[in-house]
Amino acid sequence: MSRCDWRRSALVGALLLLESSLVPRARAADDEHEQLAKRIVTTCADIQPGDVVVVSGGQHVVPLMEAISIEVQKAGGFVTMFLTSDRVRRSQWVDVPDKFLEQQPRFLGEWVKSIRVWIALPDLENPAAVLKDVPEVKIAAAAKASQFIVDIVQQSDVGFFVLTVPTAADAEENGLDLATYEQMQWAAMSADYAKISEQGQKLKQLLAQSRSVRITSPAGTDVTLSVGDRPIFVSDAVITPEESRSRQFMTRTASLPGGGVFFAPIEETVSGHVVVPKLRVFEKSFANIRCDFRNGTIADFQADEGRQYFDEIMAAHDGAKDIVSVVSIGLNPALHVIEEGRANYRPAEAAGMVWISTGANDLLGGRNVATGGFGFPITNATVTVDGKVVVKDGTLQP
């Protein structure tokens, strides 16, 4: 979605420990942080001696940032920590004059040129609170000011690793109890990524050779599209040495939890309609979304609830905000869609979960340049590639 677009094993113990003694609890957390940090540095990001590494995040994840930074140093890397906080970020939106939001952070582009790996932890503990009542035009202004960085990261050698650490605010936003949300996220971190990678590569090959892809759902979605010669990306939580040398930035990107295949379809080939019974973006709720695509562009958008917010997004942002940009298919078996009751949890990496989004896709080999867009989750989807069923009713097929 427009405000926080495009992302966990043994650490669950540290988060859920309820022992009465603070000392054992602190030691356990330290041990779990160390194990996860070692995995990220040695396996996921493959840090080598002399690598320049940035570890960024908010004040709520400082202990894990420290553990990762220590492991980077032990691997021979040069590490710098970039720290922010909810208070500082909130001030950016409510205290800073609008004219300053339009300033381009050119210094960041120069820094990127010397960075080998950027390990990003969540910047905000409670994004919904930070962005509460912030006009979309402010979000758009800041996004526009940072667009120059796209070409820089594409031409650079930087690898980008995203680590999503679950918080109480995340659980609340998704309508889940904290224990359920945490357990699922950490389990997804320790999923069988070798198998996920194998599944992803098979699906990638099938899509690369395809002529037509069709996505349907019981709710009424029916969309057809073509992949053409666009690159197809597999998210399997590891940046291999070969991937780190790729000229495609998204090939040099990984995340935990991960697990998915995504690509930029040939924009003008996307036709049909999507139906989304319910959706929540921070505090904005949508009900019964019905959207038609013609030649890849939103031709008609209707919703029983949330239409005003959609119009606000489209009015505030520039570029191809209303043109289809990305299609993703989740592969991680530990993540599950939960929609019952007040739950609104549809992780893109969940096995069989499908998203169709509009907006920028220039980092994926597409033509769209935009500061915003909109994402449509297609639950219980059936996906056929040249007639071969690869997802049926939300379940990945062998």
Secondary structure, DSSP 8 states (H G I E B T S, - for coil): --SS-----THHHHHH---S-HHHHHHHHHHHHHHHHHHIIIIIS---TT-EEEEEEEGGGHHHHHHHHHHHHHTT-EEEEEEE-HHHHHHHHHTS-HHHHT---HHHHHHHTT-SEEEE--S-S-HHHHTTT--HHHHHHHHHHTTTHHHHHHHS--EEEEE----HHHHHHTT--HHHHHHHHHHHHTS-HHHHHHHHHHHHHHHHT-S-EEEE-TTS-EEEE--TT--EEEE-S---HHHHT-S-GGGGEEEES--EEEE---GGG-EEEEEEEEEEETTEEEEEEEEEEETTEEEEEE-SB-HHHHHHHHHH--BSTTBEEEEEEE-BTT---B-STT--B--TTBTT-EEEEES--GGGT-S--BS---EEEETT-EEEETTEEEEETTEE--
